[in-house]
Amino acid sequence: MRILVVEDDQMLREVVVAVLKEEEYLIHETGNGEEGLYLASQNVHDLLILDIMLPGISGLEIVKALRSQNISMPIMLLTAKDSVQDRVIGLNSGADDYLVKPFAIPELLARVKALLRRTGRGGKEGEILYGDVSVNSKVRDGFVDKNALQLTSKEYELLEYLILNQGHILTREQIFDRIWGFESETTIGIVDLYIHYLRKKLSAQGSQVVIQTIRGAGFMMKEK
């Protein structure tokens, strides 16, 4: 699971990032609101942890901008404002949770896991399902019914990302940034190659799930 942390308090951000990494989440971080909005707009993360009081652009403005782009990634707001009205404003802006500073690290981790479960991104016992296809994070492999696909690491990450976004179009750029990373020296053509690998493995097992090419847009996982 990939988490984006946008918090301008460097000391707090470093603590949050450190504990999330200990839980084996993959983390992107920034203390800048505009950079945070840009990174979040790529829609390659599973959760956004967002400070409200940011220089330049506020956390609430970022939430509204993301929701206006139909980005449904769960968002947890961090703030020192603890009045009921402040919480209502934060949640009504489109955020999914609201954590008041100072907070206990165990509560932060519990809320992160709850948000990921609630949105179907955390899986149950490490498993995520779509049709007759599943992925299991514990063994890092995919299955058609009970038949293992014997996926490579990148194939597994790609299949997991497609299942998490079932029914939604993912652009090549989104897939590339999510699987290979913003700073990868690999070319974007690698996306089509790995889509081809996955299609062959799914077809070989007789899966009723296909990866559809949407001309001029990207790819979408759907059932036949």
C-alpha atoms as a printed R data frame, in Angstrom:
    type eleno elety resid chain resno       x       y       z
1   ATOM     1    CA   MET     A     1   0.000   0.000   0.000
2   ATOM     2    CA   ARG     A     2   1.252   3.471  -0.951
3   ATOM     3    CA   ILE     A     3   0.598   6.441   1.329
4   ATOM     4    CA   LEU     A     4   1.200  10.127   0.600
5   ATOM     5    CA   VAL     A     5   1.972  12.296   3.643
6   ATOM     6    CA   VAL     A     6   1.576  16.080   3.236
7   ATOM     7    CA   GLU     A     7   2.617  17.852   6.450
8   ATOM     8    CA   ASP     A     8   4.677  21.054   6.755
9   ATOM     9    CA   ASP     A     9   5.852  20.329  10.323
10  ATOM    10    CA   GLN     A    10   9.063  18.507   9.428
11  ATOM    11    CA   MET     A    11   9.528  16.852  12.817
12  ATOM    12    CA   LEU     A    12   5.979  15.495  12.873
13  ATOM    13    CA   ARG     A    13   6.198  14.427   9.235
14  ATOM    14    CA   GLU     A    14   9.412  12.496   9.896
15  ATOM    15    CA   VAL     A    15   7.809  10.678  12.843
16  ATOM    16    CA   VAL     A    16   4.676   9.773  10.859
17  ATOM    17    CA   VAL     A    17   6.718   8.602   7.864
18  ATOM    18    CA   ALA     A    18   9.015   6.516  10.091
19  ATOM    19    CA   VAL     A    19   6.188   4.636  11.832
20  ATOM    20    CA   LEU     A    20   4.355   4.013   8.556
21  ATOM    21    CA   LYS     A    21   7.524   2.614   6.996
22  ATOM    22    CA   GLU     A    22   7.910   0.294   9.985
23  ATOM    23    CA   GLU     A    23   4.473  -1.069   9.061
24  ATOM    24    CA   GLU     A    24   5.857  -1.698   5.542
25  ATOM    25    CA   TYR     A    25   3.819   0.961   3.759
26  ATOM    26    CA   LEU     A    26   5.482   2.675   0.808
27  ATOM    27    CA   ILE     A    27   5.634   6.413   1.485
28  ATOM    28    CA   HIS     A    28   5.841   9.600  -0.547
29  ATOM    29    CA   GLU     A    29   6.134  12.789   1.494
30  ATOM    30    CA   THR     A    30   6.200  16.552   1.118
31  ATOM    31    CA   GLY     A    31   5.806  19.631   3.288
32  ATOM    32    CA   ASN     A    32   4.487  21.735   0.417
33  ATOM    33    CA   GLY     A    33   0.774  22.037  -0.330
34  ATOM    34    CA   GLU     A    34   1.128  22.644  -4.067
35  ATOM    35    CA   GLU     A    35   3.491  19.695  -4.470
36  ATOM    36    CA   GLY     A    36   1.120  17.616  -2.355
37  ATOM    37    CA   LEU     A    37  -1.783  18.463  -4.649
38  ATOM    38    CA   TYR     A    38   0.297  17.570  -7.704
39  ATOM    39    CA   LEU     A    39   1.356  14.208  -6.242
40  ATOM    40    CA   ALA     A    40  -2.141  13.375  -5.036
41  ATOM    41    CA   SER     A    41  -3.603  14.300  -8.439
42  ATOM    42    CA   GLN     A    42  -1.570  11.504 -10.046
43  ATOM    43    CA   ASN     A    43  -3.997   9.137  -8.232
44  ATOM    44    CA   VAL     A    44  -1.381   6.457  -7.586
45  ATOM    45    CA   HIS     A    45  -1.656   6.322  -3.783
46  ATOM    46    CA   ASP     A    46  -3.969   4.281  -1.575
47  ATOM    47    CA   LEU     A    47  -4.271   6.912   1.160
48  ATOM    48    CA   LEU     A    48  -3.523  10.611   1.671
49  ATOM    49    CA   ILE     A    49  -2.587  11.892   5.141
50  ATOM    50    CA   LEU     A    50  -3.017  15.639   4.892
51  ATOM    51    CA   ASP     A    51  -2.375  18.576   7.223
52  ATOM    52    CA   ILE     A    52  -5.037  21.287   7.001
53  ATOM    53    CA   MET     A    53  -2.823  24.301   7.766
54  ATOM    54    CA   LEU     A    54  -0.345  24.350   4.882
55  ATOM    55    CA   PRO     A    55   1.437  27.352   3.384
56  ATOM    56    CA   GLY     A    56   0.140  28.476  -0.007
57  ATOM    57    CA   ILE     A    57  -2.790  26.112  -0.412
58  ATOM    58    CA   SER     A    58  -4.726  24.659   2.507
59  ATOM    59    CA   GLY     A    59  -5.493  21.018   3.096
60  ATOM    60    CA   LEU     A    60  -9.216  21.695   2.645
61  ATOM    61    CA   GLU     A    61  -8.557  23.261  -0.761
62  ATOM    62    CA   ILE     A    62  -6.535  20.184  -1.727
63  ATOM    63    CA   VAL     A    63  -9.396  17.883  -0.688
64  ATOM    64    CA   LYS     A    64 -11.925  19.867  -2.715
65  ATOM    65    CA   ALA     A    65  -9.623  19.921  -5.748
66  ATOM    66    CA   LEU     A    66  -9.109  16.153  -5.623
67  ATOM    67    CA   ARG     A    67 -12.816  15.405  -5.228
68  ATOM    68    CA   SER     A    68 -13.613  17.730  -8.137
69  ATOM    69    CA   GLN     A    69 -11.317  15.497 -10.228
70  ATOM    70    CA   ASN     A    70 -13.345  12.447  -9.089
71  ATOM    71    CA   ILE     A    71 -10.321  11.072  -7.209
72  ATOM    72    CA   SER     A    72 -11.785   8.799  -4.545
73  ATOM    73    CA   MET     A    73  -8.565   8.030  -2.664
74  ATOM    74    CA   PRO     A    74  -9.305   8.058   1.096
75  ATOM    75    CA   ILE     A    75  -8.083  11.181   2.890
76  ATOM    76    CA   MET     A    76  -7.214  11.609   6.557
77  ATOM    77    CA   LEU     A    77  -6.921  15.199   7.780
78  ATOM    78    CA   LEU     A    78  -4.461  16.188  10.510
79  ATOM    79    CA   THR     A    79  -5.173  19.379  12.427
80  ATOM    80    CA   ALA     A    80  -4.847  21.171  15.744
81  ATOM    81    CA   LYS     A    81  -8.432  22.414  15.392
82  ATOM    82    CA   ASP     A    82 -10.633  20.223  17.542
83  ATOM    83    CA   SER     A    83 -14.058  21.900  17.604
84  ATOM    84    CA   VAL     A    84 -17.097  20.011  16.319
85  ATOM    85    CA   GLN     A    85 -17.609  22.678  13.653
86  ATOM    86    CA   ASP     A    86 -14.045  22.269  12.377
87  ATOM    87    CA   ARG     A    87 -14.522  18.502  12.130
88  ATOM    88    CA   VAL     A    88 -17.799  18.909  10.265
89  ATOM    89    CA   ILE     A    89 -16.191  21.334   7.803
90  ATOM    90    CA   GLY     A    90 -13.307  18.918   7.203
91  ATOM    91    CA   LEU     A    91 -15.525  15.908   6.623
92  ATOM    92    CA   ASN     A    92 -17.993  17.861   4.482
93  ATOM    93    CA   SER     A    93 -15.127  18.997   2.250
94  ATOM    94    CA   GLY     A    94 -14.716  15.373   1.182
95  ATOM    95    CA   ALA     A    95 -12.254  13.961   3.730
96  ATOM    96    CA   ASP     A    96 -12.838  10.476   5.156
97  ATOM    97    CA   ASP     A    97 -11.319  10.911   8.625
98  ATOM    98    CA   TYR     A    98 -10.119  13.668  10.935
99  ATOM    99    CA   LEU     A    99  -7.336  13.265  13.492
100 ATOM   100    CA   VAL     A   100  -6.608  16.008  16.024
101 ATOM   101    CA   LYS     A   101  -3.029  16.894  17.010
102 ATOM   102    CA   PRO     A   102  -1.376  15.865  19.213
103 ATOM   103    CA   PHE     A   103  -2.310  12.246  18.587
104 ATOM   104    CA   ALA     A   104  -1.039   8.875  19.755
105 ATOM   105    CA   ILE     A   105   0.842   6.853  17.142
106 ATOM   106    CA   PRO     A   106  -1.201   3.667  17.837
107 ATOM   107    CA   GLU     A   107  -4.388   5.645  17.076
108 ATOM   108    CA   LEU     A   108  -2.903   6.943  13.818
109 ATOM   109    CA   LEU     A   109  -1.981   3.416  12.718
110 ATOM   110    CA   ALA     A   110  -5.386   2.056  13.717
111 ATOM   111    CA   ARG     A   111  -7.156   4.755  11.707
112 ATOM   112    CA   VAL     A   112  -4.902   4.163   8.683
113 ATOM   113    CA   LYS     A   113  -5.694   0.439   8.711
114 ATOM   114    CA   ALA     A   114  -9.411   1.116   9.217
115 ATOM   115    CA   LEU     A   115  -9.531   3.517   6.262
116 ATOM   116    CA   LEU     A   116  -7.735   1.078   3.986
117 ATOM   117    CA   ARG     A   117 -10.100  -1.738   5.026
118 ATOM   118    CA   ARG     A   118 -13.183   0.452   4.651
119 ATOM   119    CA   THR     A   119 -12.265   1.379   1.085
120 ATOM   120    CA   GLY     A   120 -11.326  -2.180   0.149
121 ATOM   121    CA   ARG     A   121  -7.647  -1.293  -0.241
122 ATOM   122    CA   GLY     A   122  -6.385  -3.104   2.808
123 ATOM   123    CA   GLY     A   123  -7.844  -6.465   1.882
124 ATOM   124    CA   LYS     A   124  -9.085  -9.208   4.201
125 ATOM   125    CA   GLU     A   125  -6.332 -11.499   5.450
126 ATOM   126    CA   GLY     A   126  -4.154  -9.949   2.743
127 ATOM   127    CA   GLU     A   127  -6.558 -10.862  -0.069
128 ATOM   128    CA   ILE     A   128  -8.324  -8.665  -2.630
129 ATOM   129    CA   LEU     A   129 -10.909 -10.160  -4.990
130 ATOM   130    CA   TYR     A   130 -12.474  -9.296  -8.323
131 ATOM   131    CA   GLY     A   131 -14.541 -11.866 -10.160
132 ATOM   132    CA   ASP     A   132 -12.586 -15.117 -10.303
133 ATOM   133    CA   VAL     A   133  -9.263 -13.278  -9.802
134 ATOM   134    CA   SER     A   134  -7.603 -12.528  -6.476
135 ATOM   135    CA   VAL     A   135  -4.267 -11.288  -5.189
136 ATOM   136    CA   ASN     A   136  -2.764 -12.174  -1.836
137 ATOM   137    CA   SER     A   137  -0.245  -9.786  -0.303
138 ATOM   138    CA   LYS     A   138   1.114 -12.429   2.059
139 ATOM   139    CA   VAL     A   139   2.409 -14.610  -0.766
140 ATOM   140    CA   ARG     A   140   2.550 -11.782  -3.356
141 ATOM   141    CA   ASP     A   141   0.855 -13.818  -6.040
142 ATOM   142    CA   GLY     A   142  -2.365 -13.772  -8.011
143 ATOM   143    CA   PHE     A   143  -4.909 -16.533  -8.442
144 ATOM   144    CA   VAL     A   144  -7.692 -17.530 -10.814
145 ATOM   145    CA   ASP     A   145 -10.018 -19.412  -8.524
146 ATOM   146    CA   LYS     A   146  -7.380 -21.391  -6.590
147 ATOM   147    CA   ASN     A   147  -4.825 -21.651  -9.393
148 ATOM   148    CA   ALA     A   148  -1.670 -19.605  -8.811
149 ATOM   149    CA   LEU     A   149  -0.570 -17.292 -11.619
150 ATOM   150    CA   GLN     A   150   3.092 -17.357 -10.523
151 ATOM   151    CA   LEU     A   151   3.529 -13.622 -10.971
152 ATOM   152    CA   THR     A   152   6.753 -11.665 -10.908
153 ATOM   153    CA   SER     A   153   6.985  -8.782  -8.443
154 ATOM   154    CA   LYS     A   154   5.961  -6.123 -10.985
155 ATOM   155    CA   GLU     A   155   3.191  -8.324 -12.423
156 ATOM   156    CA   TYR     A   156   1.798  -8.747  -8.919
157 ATOM   157    CA   GLU     A   157   1.857  -5.002  -8.226
158 ATOM   158    CA   LEU     A   158   0.188  -4.281 -11.563
159 ATOM   159    CA   LEU     A   159  -2.585  -6.840 -11.055
160 ATOM   160    CA   GLU     A   160  -3.208  -5.560  -7.518
161 ATOM   161    CA   TYR     A   161  -3.455  -1.967  -8.784
162 ATOM   162    CA   LEU     A   162  -5.890  -2.951 -11.537
163 ATOM   163    CA   ILE     A   163  -8.104  -4.861  -9.088
164 ATOM   164    CA   LEU     A   164  -8.113  -1.959  -6.630
165 ATOM   165    CA   ASN     A   165  -9.356   0.263  -9.467
166 ATOM   166    CA   GLN     A   166 -11.746  -2.242 -11.051
167 ATOM   167    CA   GLY     A   167 -14.220  -0.566 -13.381
168 ATOM   168    CA   HIS     A   168 -12.098   2.589 -13.626
169 ATOM   169    CA   ILE     A   169  -9.782   3.606 -16.444
170 ATOM   170    CA   LEU     A   170  -6.114   3.855 -15.506
171 ATOM   171    CA   THR     A   171  -3.851   5.801 -17.837
172 ATOM   172    CA   ARG     A   172  -0.426   4.512 -18.817
173 ATOM   173    CA   GLU     A   173   1.079   7.404 -16.870
174 ATOM   174    CA   GLN     A   174  -0.800   6.465 -13.693
175 ATOM   175    CA   ILE     A   175   0.262   2.841 -13.981
176 ATOM   176    CA   PHE     A   176   3.859   3.754 -14.740
177 ATOM   177    CA   ASP     A   177   4.110   6.169 -11.793
178 ATOM   178    CA   ARG     A   178   2.474   3.672  -9.434
179 ATOM   179    CA   ILE     A   179   4.448   0.556 -10.383
180 ATOM   180    CA   TRP     A   180   7.805   1.877 -11.563
181 ATOM   181    CA   GLY     A   181   7.894   5.241  -9.785
182 ATOM   182    CA   PHE     A   182   8.174   8.891 -10.753
183 ATOM   183    CA   GLU     A   183  11.955   8.772 -11.057
184 ATOM   184    CA   SER     A   184  12.298   5.482 -12.932
185 ATOM   185    CA   GLU     A   185  14.608   5.485 -15.946
186 ATOM   186    CA   THR     A   186  12.451   2.801 -17.627
187 ATOM   187    CA   THR     A   187  10.321   4.045 -20.531
188 ATOM   188    CA   ILE     A   188   6.531   4.110 -20.367
189 ATOM   189    CA   GLY     A   189   6.328   1.376 -23.016
190 ATOM   190    CA   ILE     A   190   7.030  -1.116 -20.221
191 ATOM   191    CA   VAL     A   191   3.377  -0.720 -19.180
192 ATOM   192    CA   ASP     A   192   2.052  -2.286 -22.380
193 ATOM   193    CA   LEU     A   193   4.550  -5.119 -22.096
194 ATOM   194    CA   TYR     A   194   3.425  -6.033 -18.574
195 ATOM   195    CA   ILE     A   195  -0.247  -5.688 -19.501
196 ATOM   196    CA   HIS     A   196   0.506  -8.267 -22.223
197 ATOM   197    CA   TYR     A   197   2.182 -10.586 -19.690
198 ATOM   198    CA   LEU     A   198  -0.811 -10.391 -17.347
199 ATOM   199    CA   ARG     A   199  -3.333 -10.993 -20.116
200 ATOM   200    CA   LYS     A   200  -1.502 -14.146 -21.169
201 ATOM   201    CA   LYS     A   201  -1.412 -15.520 -17.628
202 ATOM   202    CA   LEU     A   202  -5.079 -14.739 -16.957
203 ATOM   203    CA   SER     A   203  -6.151 -16.235 -20.285
204 ATOM   204    CA   ALA     A   204  -4.095 -19.380 -19.714
205 ATOM   205    CA   GLN     A   205  -6.115 -20.038 -16.543
206 ATOM   206    CA   GLY     A   206  -9.443 -19.407 -18.283
207 ATOM   207    CA   SER     A   207 -10.255 -16.283 -16.268
208 ATOM   208    CA   GLN     A   208 -13.497 -14.422 -16.938
209 ATOM   209    CA   VAL     A   209 -11.724 -11.174 -16.031
210 ATOM   210    CA   VAL     A   210 -10.067  -9.202 -18.819
211 ATOM   211    CA   ILE     A   211  -7.858  -6.126 -19.038
212 ATOM   212    CA   GLN     A   212  -9.563  -3.936 -21.602
213 ATOM   213    CA   THR     A   213  -7.707  -1.329 -23.654
214 ATOM   214    CA   ILE     A   214  -9.627   1.948 -23.796
215 ATOM   215    CA   ARG     A   215  -8.399   3.643 -26.942
216 ATOM   216    CA   GLY     A   216  -6.751   6.982 -26.243
217 ATOM   217    CA   ALA     A   217  -7.287   6.624 -22.502
218 ATOM   218    CA   GLY     A   218  -5.654   3.591 -20.884
219 ATOM   219    CA   PHE     A   219  -6.685   0.253 -19.386
220 ATOM   220    CA   MET     A   220  -9.572  -1.047 -17.293
221 ATOM   221    CA   MET     A   221 -10.169  -4.360 -15.565
222 ATOM   222    CA   LYS     A   222 -13.644  -5.802 -16.126
223 ATOM   223    CA   GLU     A   223 -15.494  -9.107 -16.271
224 ATOM   224    CA   LYS     A   224 -16.472 -10.592 -19.623
